[in-house]
Amino acid sequence: VQLEESGGGLVQSGGSLRLSCAASGFSADYYATGWLRQAPGKEREEIACIMWDGEITYYLDSGKGRFIISRDIAKRTVYLQMNSLKPEDTAVYYCASQRTCENRVFGSWGQGTQVTVSS
């Protein structure tokens, strides 16, 4: 499967962005899509994951209540709605295919989209 992110950009603190992850192709061994991010000098961290059956897992404590993962099956697109953004949310955001939300083995990755939050 090929993944392509979009929707990043520059936003002021307190603002919102919606990221999109469009999938093409097919992979038989991966049943979920995750959103992850990596800030300069920091380790990559996973934000949320959504299974093919719609089950959702949120991993990032600082994102709970602010970041919402969703999907449009017909468009084969997974979204990450980000609200109340903070400067510390500045990072490159990636989507990736995952075996499952519990089994965090990653398959395909998108190229990433930059999110910059100004104070």
N, C-alpha and C positions, 0 to 999 in steps of 0.2 A: 504494500500500500504506500502511496505517496501522500505526504501531508504538506499543506501550505498555510502558514499563519498570515493574518492581516489584522489591521486595526490598531496597531501601536501608534505612538506619537508622543507629543509633548502636552502635558496637562498641568494645570495648577493644583496645588494641594487642596483636597476636598472635592476635586472633580471626579468624573467617571469616564471610563472607556469600556468598550466591548471588543474583545478579541475574538477572532474567528479562526477556526482550523478546518479547512476543507480537505476532504479525503478523496482520493481517486485510486482505482485498483482495488485489490482484495488480498487479505492475508488470513489464512485459515487458523493460525495459531495464536492470534491476539484478539482478545475479546473486550478490550476497553481502550479508552483514550484518556490520557492524562495531560494536565497543564503543569508545567514546571517553570522555574525561573532561575536565573543566575545573575547576581550582581557582581560588579568588578571586585576581585579579591576575595570573593566569598564562594562557598560551595553551592552547588546546584541544590535546590529544594523543590519538592513537589507540593503543589497547591491543592489540587483536587483531581478526581478521576471519575469517569462515568462509564458504566458497563453497557454492553449492547442492550441489556434488558432494562436499562434506565436506572439501575441502582447507582447511587452516588456516595462517594467517600471524600471527605475533606481532611486534609493532613495538616495544613498550615494554621497554627493557632492564631497567628496575627491576621489571617485572612478570613477567619470564621465570622459570619455576619456581614462581611463586606464584599466577599468574592462569591459569585454564584456560577456554577457550571450547569450547562444545559445543552441540548442537542436538537437538531432538526433532521429527522431520519431521511426525509425526502431529499433534502439538500446534501446529505452526508456531511454535515457540518456540526462541529462542537464549538460552543461559545464559552467565553469566560467574561462575565459581567463583573467589572471592578468598580466599586463605589467608595466614596470617602477616601480617595487615594492620598497617600502620604509620601513624602520624599524618600523614605526608606523602601518604598515599593519600586523604586527605579531599578530596572534590570532588563535583561533580554529574556523574553518570555517564549517558551517553546511548547509545542504540543508533541506528543509521542504516543505511539501505540504501545499497549501493555498487555501482558498475558491476561491478567485480571487485576482488579484494584487491590487484591490481597497479595498476589504474586507480581511484585513490581519488577518484572523482567521486561525490558523495553525492546521494541523492534525498530520501527521507522521513526525518524525525527523530522520535524519541519526545520526550516532554515532559521527560524527565530524572528521575533519582531521586538524592536526596542520600545520600551516604555520609560519615559522620563517625567518625573513629577517634580515640579518646581515649588519652592517654598514661598 
